C-alpha cells in the first residue's frame, strides 16, 4: 500500500508530481499565517492576491508544485534592472516569432485561396 515515508527525501518524487489548483492558492493567500510566510519570503504584499495568476501563465487552472516553488523564488525581493531587460528581450523574441507565423499563415491562406479559384 501507500506507506508514509519517515523522511522528506522519501517523498520528493511524490511532491514533485503534485499540481495545485489555483483556487487552493487563492484561498491560501487569504490566511494570515500564509501572508506572514509570504512576507517573510520578501514577496510584495501587493502580489499576494495575484499569486495564482502570476504562477499560472497558461491559465490552465493547475500549477505544478515545482513551478510554485520556482515562481515564489523569482518573486522574492525587489525587481532588478536585469529582470526588466530579460523580459524585454523575451517579448522581442516572441514578436519576431509571431511575425514569422503571421507571414506563414498568410502564405498558406494565399495558396489555399489560389487553389480554390484556379
Secondary structure, DSSP 8 states (H G I E B T S, - for coil): -----SSGGGGHHHHHT-EEEHHHHHHHTTSHHHHHHHHHTTB-HHHHTTHHHHH-TT--SEEEHHHHHHHHHHHBSS--HHHHHHHHHHHHHHHHHHHHHHHHHHHHHHHHHHHHH-
